[in-house]
Amino acid sequence: MCGDKLNEGEEDFSNLRLPRRRDSELFGIALELQGASHLKVVCADGKTRFARIPGKMKRRSWIIAGDLVIVKPWSFEDGKADIRFRYTRTQRNYLRRRKILPPGLESY
């Protein structure tokens, strides 16, 4: 039954969610929690935005400082954004090894 995996202990990330350019999504790093499902995020474009966690995501996963996330900046207010996805540590390491992360975010 384990014939689908290449090696025992390796995970397949071929269907890993990436930011959609046509939807203006960006990589971001959560800097600090602000309370009430809000946090500060530094985005791949170098801007720091005030982001909110939608209710659907708030109930499914916890976001802490230092997490890699996908954000979607608001079209009418550039200083704010919505969190779309949170990567696990393993997924983040995979993106870093494959050099998919922007150079500015690798230092966090």
Secondary structure, 3 states (H helix, E strand, C coil): CHHHCCCCCCCCCCCCCCCCHHHCCEEEEEEEEEECCEEEEEECCCCEEEEECCHHHHHHCCCCCCCEEEEEECCCCCCEEEEEEECCHHHHHHHHHCCCCCHHHCCC
